[in-house]
Amino acid sequence: QVQLVESGGGLVQPGGSLRLSCAASGSFFSIYAMGWYRQAPGNQRELVAAITSGGTTNYADSVKGRFTISRDNAKNTVYLQMSSLKAEDTAVYYCNADVLTTVYDRRDYWGQGTQLTVSS
């Protein structure tokens, strides 16, 4: 049993900033990677950013230079600092975790999602 709880979504004006957070809890051995995906109406869910336990990051081209992902391994928490927000960033953002529930069992878990709306 692994739970991911997102927070930090809301309404922000174009050009503004916001930080999302996601905390993992429950019973598991370790978390290899955590990331953020987003899905806008009519679109596929897409990777926004991801980070491994070792600090390796991966960003979608559309957010490079504007978003920064970070991770606190001790707290099992991942953050997404978003700046220079655009209307096209509007979406439901989902936290994802690549979890080793045991030494031999590796699975993906998803948060419920948090809405980001960028609008004036």
C-alpha positions as CSV (number, residue, x, y, z in Angstrom):
1,Q,0.0,0.0,0.0
2,V,1.5,3.3,-1.2
3,Q,-0.3,6.6,-1.2
4,L,0.7,9.7,-3.1
5,V,-0.8,13.0,-2.0
6,E,-0.3,16.1,-4.1
7,S,-0.7,19.7,-3.0
8,G,-0.1,23.2,-4.4
9,G,-2.4,23.5,-7.3
10,G,-4.6,26.4,-7.9
11,L,-5.2,29.5,-10.1
12,V,-2.3,31.6,-11.1
13,Q,-1.9,34.5,-13.6
14,P,0.3,34.1,-16.8
15,G,3.9,34.7,-15.9
16,G,3.3,33.7,-12.3
17,S,4.9,30.9,-10.2
18,L,3.6,28.0,-8.2
19,R,5.1,25.0,-6.5
20,L,3.6,21.6,-6.4
21,S,4.5,18.9,-3.9
22,C,3.8,15.2,-3.6
23,A,4.5,13.1,-0.6
24,A,4.6,9.3,-0.6
25,S,3.5,7.3,2.4
26,G,2.7,3.7,3.2
27,S,4.7,0.5,3.2
28,F,7.4,0.2,0.7
29,F,11.1,-0.7,0.4
30,S,12.3,2.4,-1.5
31,I,11.3,4.8,-4.3
32,Y,13.5,4.7,-7.4
33,A,12.0,7.7,-9.2
34,M,9.2,10.3,-8.8
35,G,7.7,12.5,-11.4
36,W,5.0,14.8,-12.6
37,Y,2.6,14.2,-15.5
38,R,-0.2,16.4,-16.7
39,Q,-3.3,16.0,-18.8
40,A,-5.4,18.7,-20.3
41,P,-8.9,18.0,-21.7
42,G,-8.6,16.3,-25.1
43,N,-4.9,15.6,-24.7
44,Q,-2.9,12.6,-23.7
45,R,-1.2,12.4,-20.3
46,E,2.3,13.6,-20.8
47,L,5.5,13.5,-18.7
48,V,6.4,16.9,-17.4
49,A,9.4,16.1,-15.3
50,A,10.9,13.2,-13.4
51,I,13.8,12.6,-11.0
52,T,15.5,9.5,-9.7
53,S,16.7,8.9,-6.2
54,G,20.2,9.7,-7.5
55,G,19.2,13.1,-8.8
56,T,19.0,12.5,-12.5
57,T,16.3,14.6,-14.1
58,N,14.2,14.6,-17.2
59,Y,12.0,17.4,-18.5
60,A,9.5,17.9,-21.3
61,D,10.8,20.3,-23.9
62,S,7.9,22.6,-23.3
63,V,8.9,23.2,-19.7
64,K,12.7,23.3,-19.8
65,G,14.1,26.4,-18.3
66,R,10.8,27.2,-16.6
67,F,10.1,24.2,-14.3
68,T,12.5,22.6,-11.8
69,I,11.9,19.3,-10.2
70,S,13.5,18.4,-6.9
71,R,13.3,15.6,-4.4
72,D,13.8,15.1,-0.7
73,N,14.5,11.4,-0.3
74,A,14.4,11.5,3.5
75,K,10.8,12.8,3.3
76,N,9.8,10.8,0.2
77,T,8.6,14.0,-1.3
78,V,9.0,15.5,-4.8
79,Y,8.5,19.1,-5.7
80,L,7.8,20.9,-9.0
81,Q,8.7,24.6,-9.0
82,M,6.9,26.3,-11.9
83,S,7.7,29.7,-13.1
84,S,6.8,31.8,-16.2
85,L,3.6,30.0,-16.3
86,K,1.6,30.0,-19.6
87,A,-2.0,29.3,-20.4
88,E,-1.0,26.1,-22.1
89,D,0.3,24.8,-18.7
90,T,-3.3,24.5,-17.6
91,A,-3.9,20.8,-16.8
92,V,-4.5,18.3,-14.1
93,Y,-1.0,17.4,-12.7
94,Y,-0.5,13.9,-11.4
95,C,2.3,12.7,-9.2
96,N,3.9,9.4,-10.1
97,A,6.2,7.2,-8.2
98,D,8.3,4.2,-9.3
99,V,8.2,2.2,-6.1
100,L,10.0,-0.9,-4.9
101,T,7.3,-2.2,-2.6
102,T,9.6,-5.1,-1.7
103,V,13.1,-5.9,-2.9
104,Y,11.6,-7.8,-5.8
105,D,8.4,-5.9,-6.6
106,R,8.6,-2.7,-8.6
107,R,5.4,-0.8,-9.5
108,D,4.1,2.6,-10.5
109,Y,1.7,4.5,-8.3
110,W,-0.3,7.6,-9.1
111,G,-1.7,10.4,-7.1
112,Q,-5.2,11.7,-7.4
113,G,-4.2,14.8,-9.3
114,T,-4.2,18.5,-8.7
115,Q,-5.6,21.2,-11.0
116,L,-3.4,24.0,-12.2
117,T,-5.2,26.8,-14.1
118,V,-3.2,29.6,-15.6
119,S,-5.5,32.5,-16.6
120,S,-5.8,36.2,-16.2
